[in-house]
Amino acid sequence: MKTFLTIFLLATTFVYAQIGTSTQLGGAQSKWTFGGYAGVGGSFGSGGSTSVYLSPRVGYKLTENFETGLAGSFNWTNSKYYSSSTVGVGPFVNYYIARNFYLSGLFQEYFFTQKDKYNNLKYSGDEAALYLGGGYMQKLGDRTYMQIGGMYNVLYDKNKSVFGGGFIPSIGVVFGL
């Protein structure tokens, strides 16, 4: 049972939910969208860890199929030997194709702090990321879609980046499209 729970918690690190909403103003549908991603992960053992990921966003639909906006992110990880926090902000664009597929771009400027608790070492800095990707959308109900896709950071350099990889898979639900 412990093995299953550990695998489940580690897997949730890579699963995020996206929620976007659209409001009604004076009987007309608003072009503004709100939402984001959220994730929680962790592991058990002698050096167990906990991590939390939040990424709110606000967007504006320029056309029915083209949306742009501003996204932020916060990631916090803590264990017995290591802790880190990352804050990011930047613009995004989404293009929806026949409400079955989407293309996405996201630029983030990240600011981070890391601490090696075992050696009492601290490091802070910043890093830019440009994610490009897309995926498949399945309609679930009126203006509600499930999205499955991924994005790759085209600026990722494994020799210089503080991130473990350039690819980000995503599974989520979008309301209000």
C-alpha positions as CSV (number, residue, x, y, z in Angstrom):
1,M,0.0,0.0,0.0
2,K,2.9,2.4,0.8
3,T,4.4,1.8,-2.6
4,F,1.1,2.5,-4.4
5,L,0.6,5.7,-2.3
6,T,4.2,6.9,-3.1
7,I,3.7,6.3,-6.8
8,F,0.4,8.1,-6.8
9,L,1.8,11.1,-5.0
10,L,4.8,11.3,-7.3
11,A,2.5,11.0,-10.4
12,T,0.3,13.9,-9.2
13,T,3.4,16.2,-9.5
14,F,2.9,16.0,-13.2
15,V,-0.9,16.3,-13.3
16,Y,-2.3,19.8,-13.3
17,A,-5.9,21.1,-13.7
18,Q,-6.6,24.1,-15.8
19,I,-9.8,26.1,-15.1
20,G,-10.9,29.0,-17.2
21,T,-14.1,30.9,-16.7
22,S,-16.0,33.5,-18.7
23,T,-18.4,35.9,-17.2
24,Q,-21.6,37.5,-18.5
25,L,-21.8,41.3,-18.7
26,G,-25.1,42.9,-19.4
27,G,-26.4,39.7,-21.1
28,A,-23.3,39.5,-23.4
29,Q,-20.6,37.0,-23.0
30,S,-17.4,38.5,-21.7
31,K,-14.1,37.9,-23.5
32,W,-12.2,37.7,-20.3
33,T,-11.1,34.3,-18.9
34,F,-9.7,33.4,-15.6
35,G,-8.1,30.2,-14.2
36,G,-4.9,28.4,-13.9
37,Y,-3.2,25.2,-12.9
38,A,-2.6,23.6,-9.5
39,G,-0.6,20.5,-8.4
40,V,0.5,18.8,-5.2
41,G,3.1,16.1,-4.8
42,G,5.3,14.4,-2.3
43,S,7.2,11.3,-1.3
44,F,7.7,9.3,1.8
45,G,10.9,7.8,3.3
46,S,13.8,9.1,5.3
47,G,14.1,12.3,3.2
48,G,10.4,12.6,2.3
49,S,9.4,15.7,0.4
50,T,6.4,17.9,-0.2
51,S,5.7,20.2,-3.2
52,V,3.0,22.6,-4.2
53,Y,2.5,24.2,-7.6
54,L,0.1,27.1,-8.4
55,S,-0.2,29.0,-11.7
56,P,-3.1,31.5,-11.9
57,R,-3.8,33.2,-15.2
58,V,-6.1,35.9,-16.7
59,G,-6.8,35.9,-20.4
60,Y,-8.7,37.8,-23.1
61,K,-10.2,36.3,-26.2
62,L,-9.2,38.4,-29.1
63,T,-11.3,36.2,-31.4
64,E,-13.3,33.1,-30.7
65,N,-10.2,30.9,-31.3
66,F,-7.4,33.1,-30.2
67,E,-6.7,34.0,-26.6
68,T,-3.8,35.9,-24.9
69,G,-3.1,37.0,-21.4
70,L,-0.8,37.0,-18.4
71,A,0.2,33.9,-16.3
72,G,2.0,33.6,-13.0
73,S,3.5,30.6,-11.2
74,F,4.6,29.6,-7.8
75,N,6.4,26.3,-6.9
76,W,7.5,25.3,-3.4
77,T,9.4,22.2,-2.5
78,N,10.6,21.1,0.9
79,S,12.3,18.0,2.3
80,K,14.7,17.1,5.1
81,Y,17.7,18.0,3.0
82,Y,16.6,20.5,0.5
83,S,14.1,23.4,-0.1
84,S,13.3,25.6,-3.0
85,S,10.8,28.2,-4.1
86,T,10.2,29.6,-7.6
87,V,8.0,32.5,-8.7
88,G,7.4,33.2,-12.4
89,V,5.4,35.6,-14.5
90,G,4.8,36.2,-18.2
91,P,2.5,36.3,-21.2
92,F,0.7,33.4,-22.9
93,V,-1.2,32.7,-26.1
94,N,-3.6,29.9,-27.0
95,Y,-5.0,29.1,-30.4
96,Y,-8.0,26.7,-30.6
97,I,-8.4,24.5,-33.7
98,A,-12.0,23.4,-34.3
99,R,-12.4,22.9,-30.5
100,N,-10.6,19.6,-30.9
101,F,-7.0,20.7,-30.7
102,Y,-5.0,23.7,-29.3
103,L,-1.6,25.3,-29.8
104,S,-0.1,27.1,-26.9
105,G,2.9,29.4,-26.1
106,L,4.0,30.7,-22.7
107,F,6.9,32.9,-21.7
108,Q,7.9,32.9,-18.1
109,E,10.7,34.7,-16.2
110,Y,11.4,32.6,-13.1
111,F,13.0,33.9,-9.9
112,F,14.2,31.1,-7.5
113,T,15.9,30.4,-4.3
114,Q,17.3,27.0,-3.3
115,K,18.8,25.8,0.0
116,D,20.9,22.7,0.6
117,K,20.0,22.1,4.2
118,Y,22.6,19.4,4.7
119,N,25.6,21.6,3.7
120,N,23.8,24.9,4.6
121,L,24.3,26.3,1.1
122,K,22.0,28.8,-0.5
123,Y,21.6,29.8,-4.2
124,S,19.2,32.2,-5.9
125,G,18.9,33.5,-9.4
126,D,16.6,33.8,-12.4
127,E,15.9,31.9,-15.6
128,A,13.8,32.6,-18.7
129,A,11.6,29.9,-20.3
130,L,9.7,29.8,-23.6
131,Y,7.2,26.9,-23.7
132,L,5.6,25.9,-27.0
133,G,3.2,23.0,-27.3
134,G,-0.4,21.9,-27.7
135,G,-2.7,19.0,-27.4
136,Y,-6.1,17.5,-27.8
137,M,-9.4,18.8,-26.4
138,Q,-12.5,16.7,-25.7
139,K,-15.8,18.4,-25.1
140,L,-17.4,17.4,-21.8
141,G,-20.4,19.8,-21.7
142,D,-21.5,23.2,-22.5
143,R,-18.3,25.3,-22.9
144,T,-16.4,22.7,-20.9
145,Y,-13.4,20.8,-22.3
146,M,-10.8,18.3,-21.1
147,Q,-7.3,19.0,-22.4
148,I,-4.4,16.5,-22.8
149,G,-1.1,17.9,-24.0
150,G,2.3,19.1,-23.3
151,M,4.8,21.9,-23.7
152,Y,8.5,22.1,-24.3
153,N,10.8,24.9,-23.1
154,V,12.8,25.8,-26.2
155,L,15.3,27.8,-24.1
156,Y,16.1,24.8,-21.9
157,D,19.8,23.9,-21.6
158,K,20.5,20.9,-19.5
159,N,24.0,22.3,-18.6
160,K,22.7,25.6,-17.3
161,S,19.1,25.2,-16.2
162,V,17.9,24.8,-12.7
163,F,15.0,22.7,-14.0
164,G,15.3,18.9,-14.3
165,G,13.9,18.9,-17.9
166,G,12.3,20.9,-20.6
167,F,9.1,19.0,-21.2
168,I,5.9,19.6,-19.2
169,P,2.9,17.2,-19.7
170,S,-0.5,18.5,-18.8
171,I,-4.0,17.1,-18.2
172,G,-6.8,19.5,-17.3
173,V,-10.3,20.8,-17.7
174,V,-11.2,24.2,-19.2
175,F,-14.5,26.0,-18.4
176,G,-15.8,28.9,-20.4
177,L,-14.4,28.5,-23.9
